[in-house]
Amino acid sequence: MAALGRLAPRLGGWLLRPGGPREAAAAAGRRGVRALRRRPVRVLPPRKELGAAGEKQEKQLSPKNPPPPPPPPAVERSSAGPGLWYEKAAPGDRRLGKVVTIAKSKKFRDHHGKVLLEGHRLIKDALEAGAVPQTLFFSTMGHLKLLPEAKLKQASLVKVKFDDIKSWSDLITPQGLIGIFSKPDHAKMSYPAAQLTSSLPLLLICDNIRDPGNLGTILRSAAGAGCEKVLLTKGCVDPWEPKVLRAGMGAHFRLPIIANLDWESVPSNLPAGIQVCVADNKDPRGADGAGSAPDSLKAPVISKPKAASEYEDEEEEEGVCIPELLAQYYYESWTQNPVAVVIGGETHGLSPDALHLAASTGGKRLVIPVVPGVDSLNSAIAAAIVLFEGKRQLLQRHKQEDERHKFPVVG
């Protein structure tokens, strides 16, 4: 027994020492747990036995090339006529969300080159002028029947619920038709023949027109007067902003509109020999409107530098030399040569750059007299007054020239 007592500590140490039976059993248990946690391994045959198809499959299923996701559910498509197919939008269709993004973000429109148009009239004018549609959202089939069928084949047609369109639209009574178009390029557009035949040597330059409704109305007046083109300088509101499009009533697709020009590039967009005039409501006769003769009205008017606006640098405004321009009433003759009219914004008026350009071409101030004490006219109203007076003068001059050709004076 004494010998067994002396042997017991040794035996216990042997059982507990590393590599002993107990340690071996514990290690075996841990290996079993790890085996249960292991992921199943796919066994591949040797590369020689795979063949070309097998190697391709192995490459496709490697960690760097995971298996493709399952295909999306089939889209319900229906026929809208010969060669026309449309989809029914599923709930949560992401394309529908882009409508709001395009409508509200100028940065998105410029970066992706897309614009949003709403309503039959605007979309029809755009399609006929050659604008490229990408996606048209409509609520009923009747909307498609009002559009040129051949042009619709270029677009993806998506039928949506009218309530969805109503929630996206800014209009009180939406028509149920919204389109996403590629941003039109004026050089690639096909303007209406009636507009081209009625075009006059009359251009419009917009200077700091920042109100969307005013700019849209100005563009509409320019199209109605038969302007050759419209130039928008930097500082004007984006002409493809939805409010401008609505106020323009299709003018964007009736005459070229060149936007975001700096004043250094404006002359290169004007015909040679053109005269630039500026519209103004400051009557040189004085605030009371009392009586100097018409000849004295044409005396030079010196403009004083304006206070710097929040968009301008005060240091840059200091020392700016404002040129002198002859002034005359807008209803007196000023269309002897091709002419461009500058319309300034209501808040900041005409910029010094506009006055310099007018002076360099021998231009004048076209004064719209108002009753003393009345503030300046709305820029859209002033543009309409001057442009349609210019149209009247040009048509009258053309008529007189035609009569001279028909009945030449024999000396």
MARDO-239722 format. One line per 5 residues: number of its first residue (from 1); for each residue x, y, z of C-alpha. Coordinates in steps of 0.001 Angstrom, whole numbers. Each point is the difference from the previous one (the first is absolute). Example, Ala and Ser with C-alpha at 12.3 -4.5 7.8 and 13.67 -1.06 7.14 Angstrom:
REM MARDO-239722
1 = 12300,-4500,7800; 1370,3440,-660;
***
This chain:
REM MARDO-239722
1 = 0,0,0; 2855,2327,809; 1391,-651,-3450; -3406,751,-1571; -214,3286,1928;
6 = 3381,991,-1295; -1053,-926,-3574; -3286,1964,10; 1502,3518,-401; 2134,-1232,-2830;
11 = -3003,-1613,-1701; -2103,3125,379; 2754,2141,-1486; 294,-2411,-2904; -3750,221,-681;
16 = -26,3822,63; 3277,733,-1741; -135,1322,-3659; -569,-2880,-2320; -1529,-2152,2715;
21 = -3298,-1901,-419; -2207,2779,1409; 1684,2663,-2126; -351,-2256,-3045; -3721,-463,650;
26 = -550,3746,370; 1881,697,-3221; -2090,-2583,-1839; -3175,1742,1230; 1218,3368,-1239;
31 = 806,-1447,-3396; -3524,-1372,-184; -1485,3435,710; 2192,1624,-2655; -1074,-2638,-2471;
36 = -3619,837,644; 689,3697,-609; 1794,-491,-3291; -1742,1032,-3228; -540,-2744,-2568;
41 = 2758,-152,-2583; -873,-555,-3632; 2273,-2675,-1434; 1148,640,-3528; 1521,-2620,-2274;
46 = 3550,511,-1225; 380,2882,-2501; 824,-2446,-2785; -3391,-1667,405; -1955,3299,43;
51 = 313,830,-3657; -649,3477,-1501; -3553,243,1318; 1066,-1055,3478; 2854,2486,167;
56 = -2401,2777,-1053; -2457,-1047,2713; 2786,-143,2601; 1127,3496,-939; -3547,1334,167;
61 = -550,-1477,3472; 3303,1112,1507; -104,2433,2989; 936,2887,-2309; -2907,-853,-2308;
66 = -2981,-933,2185; -3013,-1562,-1669; -2327,2512,-1672; -3098,1156,1913; -3307,-1550,-943;
71 = -1761,1744,-2912; -2591,2648,919; -3647,-926,-263; -1457,296,-3458; -1425,3438,-846;
76 = -3562,92,-1171; 50,1345,-3542; -2927,863,-2231; -440,1257,-3530; -840,3658,-567;
81 = -311,-371,-3756; 2089,-1288,-2921; 3596,-54,1182; -809,1683,3327; 323,-1757,3330;
86 = -381,1358,3498; 704,-1250,3495; -2181,213,3066; 2010,1526,2811; 430,-2235,3030;
91 = -252,1455,3506; 3261,1695,967; 1266,358,-3577; 3221,2022,369; -394,1726,-3353;
96 = -2946,1899,1355; 2111,1566,2718; 2322,1504,-2598; -2849,2193,-1200; 41,2059,3175;
101 = 3808,124,37; 226,1322,-3546; -2735,2535,629; 1593,1543,3074; 3758,-352,-508;
106 = 1800,2163,-2563; 3245,-1791,878; -1560,-3365,-867; -1425,1356,-3262; 3354,1412,-1063;
111 = 2015,-3044,1055; -2249,-2615,-1612; -1190,2119,-2926; -3693,-603,645; -3053,2224,277;
116 = -3549,-618,1138; -3030,1039,-2057; -3619,-204,1092; -3221,245,-1974; -1132,-815,-3532;
121 = 828,3358,-1601; 3567,183,1266; 829,-3651,-725; -1556,137,-3460; 1964,3155,-904;
126 = 3183,-1631,1277; -525,-3188,-2028; -814,1904,-3202; 3102,2166,427; 2229,-3077,250;
131 = 581,-224,3748; 953,-3539,1022; -2384,-1644,2514; 1367,-2513,2468; -2967,-936,2186;
136 = -3656,1003,-159; -2269,-566,2997; -3728,28,-796; -3164,-846,1882; -2351,-958,-2866;
141 = 415,-1222,-3567; -1766,3104,-1287; 3084,2094,795; 2122,-1945,-2500; -2526,427,-2811;
146 = 559,3781,82; 3729,-370,-696; 1833,-886,-3253; 244,-3789,-10; 3296,-168,-1904;
151 = 1722,2141,2636; -1319,-2134,2863; 1951,-3017,-1224; 3187,1669,1234; -1186,26,3625;
156 = -756,-2441,2791; -3720,238,730; -1080,-571,3585; -3623,-24,1150; -503,1256,3544;
161 = -2919,924,2199; -1335,3534,-338; 244,444,3767; 3755,-590,-248; 392,2622,-2723;
166 = -2124,2379,2036; 2324,-423,2969; 3091,759,-2141; -1466,2920,-1948; 203,3639,1110;
171 = -3141,786,-1997; -3367,392,1690; -1680,-1981,-2801; 2626,-2292,-1553; -752,-1561,-3374;
176 = 1398,-3432,787; 2967,115,-2391; 3637,573,991; 3101,-550,-2132; 3739,-196,618;
181 = 1925,1292,-3036; 3632,384,-919; 954,3635,436; -721,1575,-3420; 2871,1399,-2079;
186 = -1134,3104,-1902; 2357,-859,-2878; -1764,-3334,-574; -3606,1143,352; -2493,253,-2863;
191 = -2024,3108,706; -3480,458,-1531; -45,1239,-3589; -2492,2742,890; 2409,1300,2638;
196 = 2942,16,-2406; -1878,1812,-2767; -1168,2662,2488; 3466,497,1490; 1285,3600,36;
201 = 3499,1489,396; -872,572,3643; 1794,-1661,2928; -511,80,3745; 2670,-30,2713;
206 = -1116,-689,3577; 2155,1574,2713; -465,-1349,3541; -3608,-1136,-426; -379,-2085,3144;
211 = -3740,-452,368; -1175,-3237,-1713; -3422,1361,-887; 1484,3149,-1535; 2531,-1919,-2078;
216 = -2632,-2404,-1312; -2270,2902,-974; 2920,1805,-1678; 821,-3100,-2067; -3642,-299,-1018;
221 = -35,3656,-1108; 3250,-488,-1923; -1508,-2931,-1901; -3171,1963,-681; 1886,3020,-1294;
226 = 2052,-2155,-2376; 3401,409,1646; 2853,-1754,-1738; 1484,-1329,3265; 249,686,3735;
231 = 3252,257,1957; 58,-491,3782; 3001,1272,1933; 1354,-1532,3186; -2171,1070,2900;
236 = -3267,-810,-1760; -2185,-2771,1353; 351,-3409,-1671; -2337,12,-3049; -736,-3726,562;
241 = -1343,569,3495; -3604,-1304,99; -1551,3411,804; 1807,1585,-2965; -1206,-2794,-2279;
246 = -3592,420,1100; 62,3781,-457; 1726,-357,-3387; -2903,-2029,-1425; 2162,-1792,-2573;
251 = 2270,2947,-905; 3028,-2160,846; -744,-2084,-3101; -768,2867,-2382; 3246,1989,-36;
256 = 3636,-517,1031; 751,754,3655; 3683,179,893; 524,90,3767; 2745,596,2566;
261 = 2100,2359,-2137; 2618,2298,1442; 153,3474,-1520; 3284,-716,-1767; -1695,-2703,-2076;
266 = -3191,1942,-786; 1416,1841,-3077; 980,-3309,-1637; -3677,-1028,159; -1203,3171,-1751;
271 = -108,606,-3772; 2592,2350,-1473; -1040,3638,-198; -2752,-285,2593; -889,2898,2286;
276 = -649,-674,3681; -2567,2163,1793; -1056,-95,3646; -3536,396,1302; -369,2608,2736;
281 = -2780,1762,1853; 2040,3016,1167; -1419,2999,-1854; 2845,2493,-658; -2503,2899,177;
286 = -5,-302,3765; -2062,-1543,2754; -2897,2378,-536; -194,-812,-3714; -33,3686,-892;
291 = 790,1211,-3308; 3212,-127,-1802; -243,-293,-3728; 313,-3381,-1719; 3384,994,-1438;
296 = 1401,673,3429; -1278,-3395,1137; 2666,-1528,-2207; 2810,1632,1948; 2514,-2357,1632;
301 = -1089,-1504,3299; 2689,-825,2530; -699,-2963,2230; 1324,-33,3521; 1557,-3174,1362;
306 = -2483,-2141,1900; 526,-1244,3503; 1558,-3441,59; -2489,-2825,364; 393,-3131,2053;
311 = 1219,-1753,-3161; 2671,2542,-808; 3309,953,1543; 19,3520,1403; 3688,398,-801;
316 = -621,-882,-3626; -2794,2585,-233; 2305,2814,1097; 1407,1984,-2885; -2305,-1526,-2646;
321 = -445,2424,-2892; -3595,136,-1177; -245,1108,-3654; -2304,2713,-1294; -2880,-1071,-2224;
326 = -2416,2004,-2101; -3569,-298,1237; -3245,16,-1966; -3567,-1139,420; -661,-3634,-854;
331 = -2635,958,-2602; 2455,2057,-2053; 1939,-1664,-2787; 2846,-2242,1177; -93,-2956,-2426;
336 = 1949,1350,-2982; 2475,-2874,520; -320,-3471,1511; -386,601,3706; 262,-1816,3326;
341 = -1877,1266,3048; 1312,-480,3542; -2565,-457,2789; 1312,370,3554; -1363,-1593,3147;
346 = -2279,1959,2280; 2224,-280,3076; 3402,934,-1409; -859,1631,-3311; 2450,162,-2878;
351 = 3553,-1116,669; 3016,2134,-1019; 926,-2749,-2483; -3294,484,-1826; 565,3750,-258;
356 = 3555,-502,-1280; -1210,-2421,-2673; -2691,2447,-1102; 2508,2863,-166; 2439,-2077,-2067;
361 = -2684,-588,-2669; -1375,3553,-77; -3115,-1066,1897; -2501,2132,1880; -2224,68,3040;
366 = -3599,-777,-896; -2047,1910,2555; -3479,-1191,1021; -1565,3076,1644; -2215,-597,3017;
371 = -2058,2341,2156; 2209,1839,2527; 111,-1809,3314; -632,-3429,-1504; 2762,-2507,622;
376 = 1729,-1920,-2778; -2036,-2277,-2213; 76,-3733,377; 2857,-1341,-2137; -2309,-2348,-1921;
381 = -2381,2883,-813; 2878,2240,-1080; 1357,-2737,-2259; -3377,-508,-1661; -453,3752,-619;
386 = 3415,465,-1591; 40,-3237,-2012; -3407,482,-1585; 821,3620,-797; 3165,-1254,-1682;
391 = -2076,-2516,-1934; -2390,2753,-1117; 2861,2189,-1219; 1727,-2842,-1853; -3180,-1128,-1754;
396 = -800,3593,-979; 3489,495,-1390; -234,-3271,-1981; -3364,1094,-1373; 1408,3346,-1134;
401 = 2936,-1735,-1685; -2345,-2361,-1842; -2083,2932,-1236; 3103,1771,-1273; 943,-3099,-1965;
406 = -3499,-334,-1455; -336,3677,-880; 3478,1350,-640; 321,3776,-197; 912,1047,-3529;
411 = 2292,3031,-5;
***
